[in-house]
Amino acid sequence: MIHKSLLSVILVLGLIATACGSDSSATAGTGGTGGTGGTGGTGGTGFQPPEFGTWVKYEPEGAICSDGSPYKFWVEFSETSDNVIVFFQGGGACWDYESCSGASGIRGAANRNGLRDDYAEAHANIAGIDVNVNQVYPLLNSDPDVSPMADWNKVFVPYCTGDIYGGTRTETYANPNPDEPDLEFHHVGHLNILKMTEMLDEMFTDVPRMFVGGCSAGGVGALVNYYFLRTGITGVQKGYLLDDSGPAFPSKEPTSRSLPLYDTIRPAWGVDQVIDSAPQSEVLRDDFGQLSGILADEFPDDRLATTFFRMDYNFSLYSYERFYERDGDTIVPYTGTGIGLDQDVALDRAAVHSLFWDDIPLFRDLADTKSNFGYYIPFYRTTNDSHCVTVPGFEEVSIGEALNLFQNDFGSLAWLGSEIGDMNLRDYVENLLNDDEPLESHFEEEGEGPYVPCTPPPNFNAGECEAAVNPG
């Protein structure tokens, strides 16, 4: 669920970016037939990467975007490693005509009109300069100072189905204007991932280590599809998961706040078909927020983690703004068709933070029962409304300094503002990948930022919250 403020900064930085790689589009219908080249290769039944070090496009047969156009994913093959990172793009979510059509201004989903053939190489463009996904998502970067997985095979999974990669059905949303056509929307993200996984299984037949990650909707997508990737790519020996800013919160406790969201998206997207194919499906049917713990049990030798900011004001809005409203000082369920909590109203913002802060302890309690399930939860950063820890911290410094770092020290810019004490997110990913050390969890108890007065007591101050939300 990438917010528009992040995109605007990416476009500014695109002015001084240099395009990476070539515009390759070796389209495949059914995929390859073996292993990668890697460090001597795995051979398999004969698959050979068409290119190394540049993004190669693949189109799984029968996979489609929300508008019915072909679904695509990209692979950057490595000549030096058989390890694989699979990274899911974020981009919102939708579950009715208002959100899926983009007609009413309600938060919706990205790429409703499909994917360009150069989407990985030219992820953003300003003044004719292409910005590569390696620069937008630092974990896909090929500089070891930026990513601990710099030389791994890289899989970029784009988003175009509005269903956090969890959908299995096509829905027709009725147009409120009877003179206009209804909207047919293909929520088939999970089905696309299954088709992609079949192709990856043929490409990568010997995978010592597989890392699955993603940001926002992509973070949830990584979580929802981890089991299917882990079991579907049969050559994987060890798995790692980092769900960034897409936490699945437990929903059955008295203080749980995510159940209305789950109850809405499950029928709209056909999520129960995914649940029925997952382990402990009866537990997931009762509480989808148990998924992280179930994966930790299912793969006890894998290492799984979640990261997000406590002050996230993007995923939290998707989770609560259409399901709650304020009745005076009380937060109550909202049953209308628009939004109940307005992001630009100070006390509504405080309500969103309160709901998010109610859910976070339930998530931590679940994680703390699993030795192979950790978390990294910093407090706040300006960039992207404290949303997505795995994108560069562009707005933590002046534009001039950001441009300087982008050109000369992207490793510092990439993780700026993600610190907890002396550690940043890259350090945490190194711990996640270090099988010789216990998996750590980090939670920043106190932090700064203008919206601290909008958080629950003892921090809450109505006047200061209003001044922060509506300065001047």
Protein Blocks (a to p, Z undefined) as FASTA:
>chain_A
ZZfklmmmmmmmmmmpccehjdddbdcfkbpabdcfknnijnlnopacfbghiacdddde
hiacfkopacdddddddfkbcbdcddddeeijafbfklmnopnopacdehklopafklmm
mmbccehiacdfklmmmmlpcbfklpmklmgccdddddfehnnopacbdcddddfblkbc
cdddddfklmmmmmmmmmmmmmmmccfbacdddehjlmmmmmmmmmmmmmmmmmbmbdcd
ddehiaccdfkbfkbcklmmmmmmmmmnommmmmmmpghklmmmmommlmmmmmmmmmmm
bccdddddfklcklmmmmmmmmgccehjaccddfbfbdfbdfkbmklmmmmmmmmmmmmm
mmmmmmmmpmkbccdddfbdfehoigajkbccfklpcfklmmmmmmmommlmmmgoiagh
jbcfklmmmmmmmmkbccdddddfbdcdjklmmpccfkbcfklmmmmmmgZZ
